[in-house]
Amino acid sequence: MKKEWAQVSCEVPSSMVDSLAEYLIELSSTGVSIDNMTLDTFSLDSVEESPIKTVTAYFSVDDSLRERIREVESYLMETGPAYDGFHFKAPIVTRITEEDWSSNWKEHFKPLRIGRHLVIKPTWETFPATDDDVVMELDPGMAFGTGTHPTTMLCLSILEGLFRGGEAAGRPHKMPRTVLDVGTGSGILSIAAALLGAEKVEAVDIDPDAVQVAKENCSLNKVSGLVNVSGTPLPRVAGRFDVVLANILAEELVRLAPELVGKLAAGGFLILSGILVDKEHIVTDCFRNLGVSLERIAREEEWCCIVFQGNA
């Protein structure tokens, strides 16, 4: 039986889109779309300005659904009046299946080149690869994470630099061997690391659906022997890693800061993304006091990716 989901859609002024989308991502832990434009898990996206936008989140159909809808209504009523043009409308709730959801965005997901070597190719598309291309086959499923969002693209570009001698660090560094990917989603960053040369990758996510999708994508790319995907809580992940990746919201990065740094090997690289530029200082201020040095900040649109290096 296909899993059933509740599609919860809210009409709000365009100025309210970012705050509502961020709230819904935290509340649903799945995906959010804006006027049929899909966003990566734990991420937002830029949108064209227009007076009213429809922001949609997806929730499991279970005993908690009614309470989640009440929480969304309360957020709209309490927060909405601060935005010009806001008029409260109750969210529209529609029940859909996994198949219905995936068909909404698959037609827009095409092969994508990132950096000099990386190419993300959906399983249903073809791509004329060259000998220098590192091609990832991807079927994001319910976990989203297609690589098209600026935060994911920034992470992938920095990963390519670390493994292929680019500009991810300000000075020469040894080839990374081990990688930890926190909040792996569809597994895209873990797969890229394995294909670029990592010898061992630990990929963890709190969402069981994401774990399953990431495992399937690892199998598609023949890296299951290099990437271990699990729902293991971060504190229980064993060992330290040459690279620690976390593409999640700024507030979660700050909350997890000591644990993320604790998983970093001496001299290793900590790559943090999912951060709005106006929250950049919150993250840098937090991590600077934890035994790591700021190496680089890469920005695209209103998003940034911050790279720290652990003290040797």
BELKADA-V535231 format. One record per helix or strand. SS is the DSSP state (A for helix, B for strand). FROM is the first residue (numbers start at 1). TO is the last residue. If there is no record, write none. Layout:
# BELKADA-V535231
SS:FROM:TO ; SS:FROM:TO
This chain:
# BELKADA-V535231
B:4:13 ; A:14:28 ; B:32:34 ; B:37:38 ; B:52:60 ; A:65:82 ; B:92:97 ; A:98:108 ; B:112:114 ; B:118:122 ; B:134:138 ; A:141:143 ; A:150:164 ; B:178:182 ; A:188:196 ; B:200:204 ; A:208:220 ; B:227:230 ; A:234:236 ; B:241:247 ; A:250:255 ; A:257:262 ; B:264:276 ; A:277:287 ; B:292:300 ; B:303:310
